[in-house]
Amino acid sequence: MNPGLIPRLRWLGLWCWAAAAGRGQTPLPPGDALLPPDAAPAFAVSHGDGATLGPVAAAGPGFAGGWQVQTLADETHGDAVDLRAPLARGLAAHQVALVRFYARALATTDESGTGRVEVRLGGAGGVSAFEARVSFGREWQEFVLPFQAAVELPAGSAYLGLGFGFMRQTVQIGGVQLVAYGAAQRLEDLPRTRFTYAGREADAPWRREAQARIERIRKGDLHVRVVDAAGRPVPNARVEITEVNPEFQWGSALQFARLVHDSPENLIYRQKALELFNAASPENDLKWVTWAGDWGDAYTHEQALGGLRWLRDHGFHVRGHVLVWPGRRNLPLAVQALLGSPGQGRIPSLVDAHIREMAAATREYVEEWDTLNEPQTNHDLMDTFGRPIMAEWFQVAHAAMPAVRLYLNDFSNHDRTTDAAHVAAFAGVAGELQAAHAPLGGLGLQAHIDEQPNAPVEVLRVLDEYDRFHLPMRVTEFDIRTDDELLQADYTRDFLTLMFSHPSVIGFQVWGFWAGAHWRPSGAMYRLDWSEKPNGAVYRDLVHRQWRTRAAAPTGPDGRADLRGFYGDYTAAVTAGGRVAHARFALPSGAPPPTVTVTLPP
């Protein structure tokens, strides 16, 4: 994932309950209006291929006109159909502002019966200060979205964009306002549309079913046999077991510069990583563009390998990101220059050479690789050289590092109700690779979530459908970008629970954990001052308390204690009659219950 503030536009939300416009407008604090009072005439079509767009007398609460947009094709990103209005002035970085608008869907092909729009505050060079995606039904609904600008938007280039290109739909939008506030206005004091999702309720049936699956698939029985120095059973000994490392891989993308360069913040960063995770990937250090030097001195081979050594030395499961990201903009500049030129026939051999180079450099550290990344939206190499080249990349990677698991990774592939095209395309590529006998070893679901999370039952359906490939799955880039910290915490709890409850999911990785090192700072688990957010507390409670075994039991007359725990690595402490003994053991999934023998000293 690009760490900058130019995220690819994606729709990852579905359910919201917003106030219907018919109930009246939400009062807004006075501020500086950056759009004219009747903003509809200020908008112009930026992109409209595959759509009909035009002003319409669509009266709603407080407005008499708006735009009607009919999207004629199923797309995967909002700005395929795009309206833009210039702002009266720019926005400062971190300035508090608010967008209000009304929307309704006249027709939609979405299974939920809802329409969609993406709201974006942008500027020159593709920078984005704020993005949000919302869904709505057939009645006018008001949306009030306060935010803090992520970057500065200079006057003259700043605009408000409305994207409609997600699917075939006919929607109307009106009453658009953008209000900026001074430094005295606190973000949390502004009114906002509160989003939620189906299945959030405490007694939702999916939750009980998930807990039952966790008990069944993530835990196993074990036996500790305590004997004395002569080998005789010791009854009534106290056996305490403590899980020290879970088998399930809980990880984060990490910035390798913070692993190898000392500073007060970096030392905290490393300590938190050690406390929270047993798995990791680099955020950027192993991408081809950084490895090739296109991003400058901030990324070096020495730093990349130093970060990998740090992870290995501290016992992390390490995944590489990414071998082939086949869109033009994600290729090194030298390769981009060859596309469309007489020399473009050299590109396949250059890609193969890069795969072999990365394998040679990292094979002693990396246990799995994102081998192909985001082919649904990044397909320039396949367009040029044919789709069979995807299988060739896996074959080259497998030949260079046969012990490494090779993943297909993509975004927006975890819920059909909000991106059916992406789910279908992801499954299609996986099927193509398997049909070509490519050594596909796993499926990666990025799961970047926005303000309107997916219903857990819908995500579960997609996981079950991917089971037909008989491959392990992992969440590779999870975050939730929202300022609603309660919603963020609740959905973190539910998404973690859902993934941990599915038998094919072997790991879960967040795409950063600290706001000072996160591509979407609002998605982090720790604020800039390292104070823990509610979603961080939820993560720790589940991963380090509820799903981490600490248990005790006495031995019976035969010297055996029967216990049950989550799969992972353990220590055992045995006490009897003032004598103490310790042992280490593993409780692995897929194996018979182990019997651990502990011998007490004389």
C-alpha positions in Angstrom: 0.0 0.0 0.0 1.3 3.5 -0.9 2.1 5.2 2.5 1.4 8.7 1.2 -1.7 10.7 1.2 -2.8 9.7 -2.3 -4.7 6.5 -1.5 -6.4 4.5 -4.3 -10.1 5.2 -4.2 -12.0 2.3 -2.9 -15.4 1.5 -1.5 -15.3 -0.7 1.6 -18.4 0.2 3.5 -22.1 -0.7 3.3 -24.3 -0.1 6.3 -25.2 3.3 7.8 -28.1 4.7 9.6 -28.2 8.5 8.8 -30.8 11.0 9.6 -33.3 11.4 6.8 -33.4 14.8 5.4 -37.1 15.0 5.9 -36.5 15.3 9.7 -34.8 18.7 9.2 -31.3 20.0 8.8 -28.7 19.5 11.4 -27.7 22.9 12.8 -24.0 23.7 11.9 -21.8 26.1 13.9 -21.0 29.2 11.9 -17.8 29.1 9.9 -16.2 30.0 6.6 -18.2 28.7 3.6 -15.8 27.4 0.9 -18.6 26.8 -1.6 -21.3 29.2 -2.8 -24.7 29.0 -1.0 -26.2 27.1 -4.0 -23.2 24.9 -4.8 -24.8 22.9 -7.6 -23.8 25.2 -10.5 -20.2 25.3 -9.2 -19.7 21.6 -10.0 -18.4 20.5 -13.3 -17.8 17.0 -14.8 -14.2 15.9 -14.3 -14.7 12.3 -15.5 -17.9 11.0 -17.0 -17.1 8.2 -19.3 -19.8 5.6 -19.0 -22.3 7.9 -17.3 -24.8 10.6 -17.9 -24.5 13.6 -15.6 -26.4 16.9 -15.3 -28.0 19.5 -13.1 -31.5 18.7 -12.0 -34.3 20.4 -10.0 -34.0 17.9 -7.2 -35.6 19.7 -4.3 -34.7 18.7 -0.8 -34.4 20.2 2.7 -32.9 23.6 2.3 -32.0 23.3 -1.4 -33.9 23.4 -4.7 -31.4 22.0 -7.2 -28.6 19.4 -7.5 -27.1 16.8 -9.8 -28.4 13.6 -11.1 -25.8 11.0 -12.1 -26.5 7.8 -13.9 -23.5 5.4 -13.9 -23.9 3.1 -16.9 -21.2 0.5 -16.1 -19.9 -1.4 -13.1 -16.6 0.1 -12.0 -14.3 -0.4 -9.1 -13.4 3.1 -8.1 -15.4 6.2 -7.4 -13.6 8.7 -9.6 -14.4 6.9 -12.8 -17.5 9.2 -12.7 -16.5 12.4 -11.0 -17.9 15.9 -10.3 -15.6 18.7 -9.0 -16.2 22.2 -7.6 -13.3 24.6 -6.9 -13.0 26.0 -3.4 -13.2 29.7 -2.6 -9.8 29.3 -0.8 -7.4 26.6 0.4 -7.3 24.6 3.5 -4.4 24.4 6.0 -3.0 21.1 7.1 -4.9 19.9 10.2 -7.6 22.5 9.8 -11.0 21.4 11.0 -13.8 21.5 8.4 -17.1 19.9 7.7 -18.9 18.6 4.6 -22.7 18.4 4.5 -24.8 17.1 1.6 -28.0 15.1 0.8 -28.2 12.1 -1.4 -30.8 9.5 -2.6 -30.7 6.5 -4.9 -33.3 6.3 -7.7 -32.0 3.0 -9.0 -29.1 0.8 -8.1 -27.7 -2.7 -9.0 -26.2 -3.1 -5.5 -27.6 -6.1 -3.7 -28.2 -3.9 -0.6 -30.5 -1.6 -2.7 -28.3 1.4 -1.8 -26.5 4.0 -3.9 -23.0 5.2 -3.2 -21.0 8.4 -3.4 -17.4 9.2 -2.6 -16.5 12.7 -1.2 -13.0 13.9 -1.6 -11.1 17.1 -0.8 -8.2 17.2 -3.2 -5.6 19.4 -4.8 -2.8 19.6 -7.3 -0.8 16.4 -7.8 -3.5 14.1 -6.6 -3.1 14.9 -2.9 -6.1 14.2 -0.7 -6.9 16.0 2.5 -10.1 14.0 3.2 -12.1 11.1 1.7 -15.3 9.4 2.8 -17.7 7.0 1.1 -21.3 6.7 2.1 -24.3 4.7 1.0 -28.0 5.7 1.0 -31.5 4.6 0.1 -34.4 6.0 -1.9 -35.2 8.8 0.5 -33.2 11.9 0.9 -30.6 11.4 3.6 -28.4 14.0 5.2 -24.7 13.4 5.7 -22.6 15.6 8.0 -18.9 14.6 7.8 -16.5 16.6 10.0 -12.7 16.1 9.4 -9.3 17.4 10.0 -7.4 18.1 6.8 -4.6 15.6 6.4 -2.5 17.9 4.2 -2.5 21.5 3.0 -4.6 22.3 0.0 -3.4 25.6 -1.5 -5.7 28.2 -2.9 -6.3 27.9 -6.6 -5.9 24.1 -6.7 -8.3 22.9 -4.0 -11.5 21.2 -5.0 -14.4 19.2 -3.6 -14.9 16.0 -5.6 -17.9 13.7 -5.7 -17.4 10.2 -7.2 -20.1 7.9 -8.4 -18.3 5.3 -10.5 -18.8 2.2 -8.3 -21.6 0.4 -10.1 -24.6 1.0 -12.3 -26.8 3.4 -10.3 -28.9 6.5 -10.7 -28.4 8.9 -7.8 -29.2 12.5 -6.9 -27.2 14.8 -4.7 -27.8 18.3 -3.5 -27.4 20.8 -0.7 -23.6 20.4 -0.7 -21.8 22.6 1.8 -18.2 22.8 2.8 -17.5 24.9 6.0 -14.0 25.6 7.4 -13.4 26.5 11.0 -10.7 28.3 13.0 -8.3 26.9 15.5 -10.7 27.2 18.4 -13.2 24.7 16.9 -12.7 21.2 18.2 -13.4 18.4 15.8 -15.2 16.3 18.4 -17.6 19.1 19.1 -18.9 19.3 15.5 -22.1 17.4 14.6 -21.6 14.3 12.6 -23.6 11.5 10.9 -23.1 8.4 13.0 -22.5 5.2 11.0 -22.9 1.7 12.2 -23.2 -1.8 10.6 -25.5 -4.8 10.7 -24.4 -7.3 13.3 -23.0 -4.7 15.8 -25.4 -5.6 18.5 -24.1 -7.7 21.4 -26.5 -10.5 20.9 -26.0 -10.8 17.1 -26.2 -14.5 16.1 -23.0 -14.4 14.1 -21.1 -13.6 17.3 -22.2 -16.7 19.2 -21.4 -18.8 16.2 -18.0 -17.3 15.9 -17.1 -17.8 19.5 -18.1 -21.5 19.2 -15.8 -21.9 16.2 -12.9 -20.2 18.0 -13.3 -22.7 20.9 -13.4 -25.6 18.4 -10.6 -24.6 15.9 -8.1 -22.5 17.8 -7.7 -24.6 21.0 -6.6 -28.1 21.8 -6.2 -30.4 24.7 -2.8 -31.2 26.4 -1.5 -33.2 29.3 1.2 -32.5 31.7 2.7 -35.5 33.5 4.7 -34.8 36.6 7.2 -37.3 38.0 9.9 -37.3 40.6 13.5 -38.0 40.1 12.8 -41.7 40.1 10.1 -41.5 37.5 7.2 -42.0 39.8 4.0 -40.0 39.4 3.5 -37.0 41.6 -0.1 -36.4 42.6 -1.4 -33.0 43.8 1.3 -31.0 42.1 0.2 -27.6 40.8 0.7 -27.2 37.1 0.6 -23.7 35.6 0.9 -23.2 31.9 1.4 -19.8 30.1 1.2 -19.3 26.4 4.3 -17.2 25.4 3.7 -17.1 21.6 0.5 -17.8 19.7 0.5 -20.0 16.7 -1.8 -17.5 14.9 0.2 -14.7 13.5 -0.7 -11.3 14.7 1.3 -8.7 12.8 1.8 -5.2 11.6 3.5 -3.5 8.6 6.6 -1.8 10.0 8.7 1.1 8.9 12.2 -0.4 8.8 13.9 3.0 9.4 12.4 2.9 12.8 13.9 -0.6 13.5 17.4 0.3 12.6 17.9 4.0 13.5 17.7 5.1 17.2 15.6 8.0 18.4 13.3 8.3 21.4 10.2 7.7 19.2 11.8 4.8 17.4 12.7 3.1 20.7 9.1 3.3 21.8 8.0 2.1 18.3 10.2 -1.0 18.6 9.1 -1.8 22.1 5.4 -1.5 21.1 6.0 -3.8 18.1 7.6 -6.4 20.4 4.7 -6.1 22.9 1.9 -6.3 20.4 3.0 -8.6 17.5 4.7 -11.8 16.5 4.6 -11.2 12.8 5.4 -8.3 10.5 6.1 -7.1 7.0 7.9 -4.0 5.7 5.7 -1.1 4.7 7.8 0.0 1.8 11.4 -1.2 2.1 11.0 -4.3 -0.2 8.9 -2.7 -3.0 10.7 -2.6 -6.3 10.6 1.2 -6.6 12.3 1.6 -3.2 14.8 -1.2 -3.8 15.7 0.4 -7.2 16.4 3.7 -5.4 13.5 5.7 -7.0 12.4 7.0 -3.6 15.8 8.4 -2.7 18.1 7.9 0.3 15.3 7.3 2.8 15.3 3.6 1.5 18.5 1.6 1.1 19.4 -2.0 0.8 21.3 -1.8 4.1 18.2 -0.5 5.9 16.0 -3.1 4.3 18.2 -6.0 5.3 18.8 -4.5 8.7 15.1 -4.4 9.4 14.8 -8.0 8.3 17.6 -9.0 10.6 15.9 -7.2 13.5 12.7 -9.1 12.9 14.4 -12.4 12.6 16.5 -11.9 15.7 13.3 -11.0 17.7 11.4 -14.1 16.5 8.9 -12.5 14.1 7.2 -14.4 11.3 8.2 -12.2 8.3 6.3 -11.6 5.1 7.7 -9.8 2.1 5.8 -7.0 0.3 5.8 -7.0 -2.7 7.5 -8.9 -5.6 5.3 -7.8 -8.6 2.9 -4.8 -8.5 2.1 -4.8 -12.2 0.7 -1.3 -12.7 2.8 1.3 -14.5 3.0 3.7 -11.6 4.3 1.0 -9.2 7.2 0.0 -11.4 10.7 1.5 -11.3 11.1 4.6 -13.5 13.5 2.7 -15.8 10.9 0.0 -16.4 8.1 2.6 -16.9 10.2 4.2 -19.6 10.4 0.9 -21.5 6.6 0.4 -21.6 5.3 1.4 -25.0 8.9 1.8 -26.4 10.7 -0.4 -28.9 12.6 -1.9 -25.9 9.5 -3.0 -23.9 10.3 -6.7 -24.8 13.0 -6.6 -22.2 10.5 -6.0 -19.4 9.5 -9.7 -18.7 13.2 -10.6 -18.2 13.7 -7.6 -15.9 10.8 -8.7 -13.8 12.1 -12.2 -13.5 15.6 -10.9 -12.6 14.1 -8.7 -9.9 12.2 -11.7 -8.4 15.5 -13.7 -8.3 17.4 -10.8 -6.8 14.8 -10.3 -4.0 14.8 -14.1 -3.4 18.6 -14.1 -3.1 18.7 -11.1 -0.8 15.8 -12.1 1.6 15.5 -15.9 1.6 17.1 -16.3 5.0 14.6 -13.9 6.5 11.3 -13.9 4.6 8.8 -16.8 5.1 6.2 -15.7 2.6 5.9 -13.1 -0.2 3.1 -11.0 -1.6 4.0 -12.2 -5.1 1.3 -10.5 -7.1 -0.3 -7.4 -5.7 -3.7 -5.8 -6.8 -4.0 -7.2 -10.3 -7.6 -6.0 -10.6 -6.5 -2.3 -10.7 -2.8 -2.7 -11.6 -2.6 -4.7 -14.9 -0.4 -2.8 -17.3 2.1 -5.7 -17.5 -0.7 -8.2 -18.2 -2.2 -5.9 -20.8 1.1 -5.7 -22.5 2.4 -9.3 -22.2 -0.7 -11.4 -21.6 -2.4 -12.8 -18.5 -0.3 -16.1 -18.5 2.6 -14.0 -17.3 1.1 -13.9 -13.8 1.6 -17.6 -13.4 5.2 -17.3 -14.7 6.0 -14.8 -11.9 4.9 -17.4 -9.3 6.9 -20.1 -11.1 10.1 -18.0 -11.1 9.6 -17.1 -7.5 9.1 -20.7 -6.4 12.1 -21.8 -8.3 14.2 -19.2 -6.6 12.8 -19.8 -3.0 10.9 -23.1 -2.9 10.3 -23.0 0.9 8.6 -19.6 0.8 4.8 -19.4 0.6 3.6 -17.2 -2.3 0.5 -15.0 -2.0 -1.9 -13.2 -4.2 -2.9 -10.0 -2.5 -5.6 -7.4 -3.2 -7.9 -4.8 -1.7 -11.7 -4.6 -1.5 -11.9 -8.4 -1.9 -13.6 -9.2 1.5 -17.2 -8.3 0.9 -19.3 -8.8 -2.3 -22.1 -6.5 -1.2 -19.9 -3.5 -1.5 -17.5 -4.6 -4.3 -18.8 -7.6 -6.1 -16.5 -6.8 -9.1 -13.4 -6.9 -7.0 -14.4 -10.1 -5.2 -15.1 -11.8 -8.6 -11.9 -10.6 -10.1 -9.8 -11.7 -7.2 -11.4 -15.2 -7.3 -10.9 -15.2 -11.1 -7.1 -14.5 -10.8 -6.8 -17.2 -8.1 -8.6 -19.6 -10.4 -6.4 -18.7 -13.4 -3.2 -19.2 -11.4 -4.3 -22.6 -10.1 -5.5 -23.7 -13.6 -2.0 -22.8 -14.9 -0.4 -24.9 -12.1 1.2 -21.8 -10.5 2.5 -22.4 -7.0 0.0 -20.1 -5.4 0.4 -20.6 -1.7 -2.1 -18.2 -0.1 -4.7 -15.4 -0.4 -4.2 -12.0 1.0 -7.2 -9.7 1.9 -6.1 -6.1 2.6 -9.3 -5.0 4.4 -8.9 -1.3 4.5 -12.1 -0.2 6.0 -13.7 3.3 5.8 -16.4 5.0 7.8 -19.1 2.5 6.9 -17.9 -1.0 7.9 -19.1 -4.2 6.3 -21.6 -6.5 8.0 -19.6 -9.4 9.5 -21.9 -12.0 8.0 -21.2 -10.7 4.5 -17.5 -10.9 5.1 -17.9 -14.5 6.4 -19.7 -15.5 3.2 -16.8 -14.4 1.1 -14.3 -16.2 3.2 -16.4 -19.4 2.9 -16.5 -18.9 -0.9 -12.7 -18.5 -1.1 -12.4 -21.9 0.7 -12.9 -23.6 -2.7 -9.3 -22.8 -3.5 -8.1 -24.8 -0.5 -5.5 -22.1 0.5 -4.7 -20.4 3.7 -5.9 -16.8 3.9 -4.7 -13.8 5.9 -5.6 -10.2 6.4 -2.6 -8.3 5.2 -3.3 -4.5 5.6 -6.1 -3.9 8.0 -7.1 -0.5 9.2 -10.3 1.5 9.8 -10.1 5.2 8.8 -12.7 7.1 10.9 -12.7 9.7 13.7 -15.6 7.8 15.4 -13.4 5.9 17.9 -16.3 3.9 19.4 -17.3 2.6 16.0 -13.6 1.9 15.2 -13.2 -0.1 18.4 -16.4 -2.1 18.0 -15.6 -3.0 14.4 -12.0 -3.9 15.3 -13.4 -6.3 17.9 -15.8 -7.8 15.5 -13.5 -8.1 12.5 -10.8 -9.7 14.7 -13.3 -12.1 16.1 -14.6 -13.0 12.6 -11.2 -13.7 11.2 -9.9 -15.6 14.2 -13.0 -17.7 14.0 -12.5 -18.8 10.4 -10.5 -22.0 9.9 -8.7 -20.9 6.8 -7.4 -17.7 8.2 -3.9 -18.1 9.6 -2.9 -14.5 10.3 -4.0 -10.9 10.7 -1.8 -7.9 10.0 -2.6 -4.2 10.6 -1.1 -1.7 8.2 0.7 0.2 11.0 -0.2 0.9 14.6 1.0 4.4 15.5 -0.4 7.7 14.1 3.1 9.0 13.6 3.9 6.1 11.2 0.6 5.4 9.5 -0.6 6.2 6.0 -4.1 6.8 7.5 -3.3 8.4 10.9 -6.9 8.1 12.1 -6.7 4.3 11.6 -3.9 3.8 14.1 -4.2 2.2 17.5 -1.9 4.7 19.2 -2.1 8.5 18.9 0.9 10.7 18.2 1.6 11.0 22.0 1.5 7.2 22.2 -1.7 7.2 24.2 -3.8 4.2 23.4 -7.0 4.5 21.4 -10.1 2.3 22.1 -9.3 0.1 19.1 -5.8 -0.5 20.5 -7.3 -1.5 23.9 -9.7 -3.9 22.1 -6.8 -5.5 20.2 -4.8 -6.0 23.3 -7.7 -7.4 25.2 -8.5 -10.0 22.6 -5.1 -11.0 21.4 -3.2 -10.8 24.7 -5.9 -11.7 27.2 -8.9 -13.4 25.9 -7.1 -15.4 23.2 -3.9 -16.1 25.2 -4.0 -19.1 27.6 -2.9 -18.9 31.2 -4.3 -21.9 33.1 -3.6 -24.0 36.1 -4.7 -27.5 37.4 -3.6 -30.1 39.9 -2.2 -33.5 39.0 -4.4 -36.5 39.7 -3.3 -39.8 41.3 -1.5 -40.7 38.1 0.5 -37.5 38.2 -1.3 -36.1 35.2 -3.0 -32.7 34.7 -5.4 -32.3 31.8 -5.6 -28.8 30.4 -6.8 -27.0 27.3 -5.4 -24.0 25.6 -4.9 -21.9 22.4 -2.4 -23.3 20.0 1.0 -21.9 20.4 4.3 -22.1 22.4 4.1 -22.5 26.2 6.0 -22.6 29.4 5.0 -24.8 32.3 5.8 -24.3 36.0 5.2 -27.2 38.4 5.3 -26.9 42.1 4.9 -29.7 44.7 6.2 -29.9 48.3 8.4 -26.9 47.9 10.0 -28.3 44.8 9.8 -26.3 41.5 10.4 -27.4 37.9 9.9 -25.7 34.5 9.4 -26.8 30.9 8.8 -25.4 27.5 6.5 -27.1 25.0 4.4 -26.5 21.9 0.7 -27.1 21.5 0.4 -27.2 17.7 -2.8 -27.4 15.7 -3.4 -30.5 13.5 -1.5 -32.8 15.9 -2.6 -35.2 18.6 -2.8 -33.8 22.2 0.7 -33.7 23.5 1.8 -35.1 26.8 4.5 -33.1 28.5 6.6 -34.8 31.1 8.1 -32.6 33.8 10.5 -34.0 36.3 10.7 -32.5 39.8 14.1 -32.2 41.4 14.9 -34.4 44.4 
